[in-house]
Amino acid sequence: MGNRAFGVTAVSTLFLCLALPLPLLAQSSDPCKDVQSQQDWDSGSSPVYHEAMELTKILDQHGFTVDCIRRSKQEQIFKGQKGAAWYKTNQGVFEVLFFPKNNGARLNVTERSERDGRYLYSVQGASDTFDSSKPMRFIQDGNKVFEVWGDAKLAESLSHKFQHP
C-alpha cells in the first residue's frame, strides 16, 4: 500500500505540472518576468543602480529600447569593479560592468583558443578564465564594459555606438 500511495502522489504531481499553463512554467527563465528579480532591482540596492538607470537614457538616445534591467551575477568579479547590471533591450541582451568613474575600465581580454566549439578568454589581472559556448565581445566605454554573449550583430551595434579607446 505504501508503494501505491507513492505512485498516486507521483502521478498527481506529474498531472499538476502538465496542467499548468506554459507561461507559468516558463516565467522563471526570463528575468524580466521574475517578480523577485524585479523587486531586487527596484529596491535600488544595487551598487550601480543610479548609473545603470542613467545608461538607460543614453541607450535610448542610441536606439536601444530597454525592456528591463536586473542585477547581474557578475557584480563583483574583477578587483576594483563597482558592480554590474543585466540589460534586455529591443536589440538583445547584454551585461554592463561598471568601474569607478575616476579609474575608467581597462580590461585586457584575450580570446585564448577555440576548441570543440568552446571559447576561452583570459583577462589580465584576473586569475580565472572565462569558458564560453559562444563567442563573447567586450566593449569598453569610459568606466563601463559592455559584455555581449553570442550575438555578433548586437556586439557590432554597441561597439559602433559606444566603444571609445
BANUTOR-709082 format. One record per atom (N, C-alpha, C): x, y, z. Coordinates in pm, whole numbers, plus 50000, padded with zeros to 5 digits. Layout:
XYZ...
% end
This chain:
500824988150000500005000050000500865012550000502035012050070502935023550072503395027149933503745017249851504195019949714503065025649629501855020549650500725025449572500465040249605500555044049732500345058049771501405066949707502645062149705503715069749641503425071349492502985060749427502665061149284501555070949254500525071249337499405080349316499885094749334500705097249436501235110649461502105115149344502965106449295503845109949183503035113049058502005104849030501165107048913500395120148929499875122849049499145135249073500045147349054501275146549103502235157549087502555159648940502795148848867503075149748725501905156048651500695151848683499495157248619499375172248648499645176348772499565190348810500565198548729501795193548713502815200648635502385201848490501805191348435501375191648295500175200648275499385202448379498175210548368498455225548381499625229248433499945243448448500125249948311499645261848295499845268848169501335270848143501735269848017503135271147979503765284148028503085295748021503715308048070504115307348217503345300248299503715299048439504975290748456505135280448375506325272148383507535279648330507365288048230508485294748165508865307848232508055312748324508295325748383509695327248442510175317348510511455318648578512625319648480512445315948353513545316448259513795330648206512855339648220513015353348175513075362448298514265367648329514395376248447513455388248446513045392748327512125404148320510735400748373510395387948375509085383648424509135378248566510335377448621510515372048755510265383148859509255381448941508845391649037509945394649138510595384249191511655386249291512835393849230513195390349108514285397149038513955411949017512705414748983512265428548964512315436149097511855429849203511875436449334513305439349379514215429849353515625431949388516185444149316515845445449187516355456949111515675469849157514345469549167513585481549202513905486949342514475478549428514825483049562515945493349560516685493949450517785503549439519015499449517519075487049562520195482649645521445478849565521325478049434522495475249352523485486749365524775483849378525755494749391525845503549265525275498849154525325506749030523925510548981522955510049068521575512749029521445526048954521945536749012521775550048952522525551348820523735545848814524505546348689523815538148580523275526748618522595517948522521335524748468520625531648556519425538748511519805550448419520895557148449521375568048363521795562548227522445550948225522835544748099521605541248014520495538148078519255535348006518865547047917519005559147967518675571047888519615572347768520885569647789521865570547680521605559647576521305547647623520975536747530519775540647444518775546547506517575550747434517915560947325518815570047357519245580147258519925573647138520495561847159521195554647052520335543746988519035543747017518125534346952517945520947021518425519747145518245507447222517105509847322515965503647299514855504747392515045494247501515185498647625515445489447736514115484047787513965470647779512775463947830512845462547981514035458748030514225457748174515705457148208515995460348333517355459548388517245450948514518235442648535518275434348655519685434248712519805430048835521125428248896521855417248820523135418648809523945408948737524655399648834524875387448790525655377848870527135381348864527485390948781528885394948766529185407948840528455410548947528605423249019530005425549074530685415449116531995417349179533005407049132533185405549001534125395348955535525400748930535695413948922537015419748900537365429249013538635429349048539115438249152538865452749110538325460549200538055474549172536745477149100536025466749068534745468248998533705473649094532905482949047531845488749131530595479949134530275473549021529105465049012528795461748867527615456148842527215452348706525695451948697525195453348576523755452548552523515444548425522375437648423521945429348310520835437048238520985438748106520015446348026519345437447923518045439147908517305433147798516755444747716517115445147587516695456147501516005450847376515515459947296514895456247169515905450247072517195451847100518235446347011518935434247068518655430647191519265418847251519605420847398520265410847454520615410447596522125412147611522515420047711523935421747741524095425747887525325425047934525635429448069526585441248060526545449748160527465460848167528165460348302529485460048298530305460348418530695474848442530485479748562530795493648595532015494148686532885503748660534065506248741533985520548792534745523948896534715537748945535035547548832534325558848829534475568448719535885574048708536555575948818537895581948811538955572048761538665559148763539645549148719539415544748575538205545948526537885540648394537885525448397537595519448284537555504848275538655500548180539605493448231540685488648146540845473648166540015466348095540125451848098540835447447971541915440347985542595434547871542115420247856541225418047761540625404847741541225398747616541645386247628542235379047515541495365947494541075363547370540485350547337541665341047320541755331247408542915322347408542805311247307541645305547293541525294447199540065291047175539875283047074538565277447046538775262547024538165254547110538285240047099536925233747119536615224547031535345217147044534155226447062534185237646991533055246946999533045255447124534115255147205534215262947328535205274347308534955285547373535825297147364536395299947503537705302047509538355305247635538885319547629538615327047735539055340847742539855342747870540945349947860541685353547980541625368747994541635373048118541555387248149542775390948231543525400748182544725405048254544325409648394545025404648492544745408348630543725399348699543155389948628542195380548688542815366548683542595359048788543195345748794542405335348715541125337748697540275328148627540165331448479539755321348403539445323448262537945321648243537425327148136536025325048100535975313748000535125304048023534895293047930533475294947879533335296647749532035300047693531685291047575530395288047562529935280047449529715288747325529715301947344529535311347233530595322147243530895328647132531865339547138531355351147224532265357647292531935369147376532665381347320532025392947333532665405547295532635414747416533725421747437533855431247546534095445047484533185454447511533235467647452533445477847564534555484947560534885494247666534465508347629533835514947727533395528747708533525535947842534575543747858534775550947983534935541348100534055542748198534135534048316533245521548303532815518748180531895507448157532505497448058532175484748081532505474347985531215466947952530795467547826529635460047779530105445947746529395436047793529725422047764528555415947687528865411447566527835405547479528205391047456527245382147476527485367747464526735362147343527505358247242526935350747131526045358347035526115371647032525275379446941526155389646870526725385646757527665394046683527025407146636525775406546593525085418546544524905428746657524485424246774524335433046889525695438746930526715430346933528055434846971528545445646875528315443646747528735453446647527985466646666526705465946692525895477946713526365485646836526585478546947527075485147069528465490847048529315483346980530675487746954530665500646871529815501146772529715513046686529265525246766528365523246860527805534546937528645538347058529335528447119529935531047249531445529147261532065521247177533475518247200534335530447175535025534247280535975545547271537285541047331538375542347256539685537647307540135545147430
% end
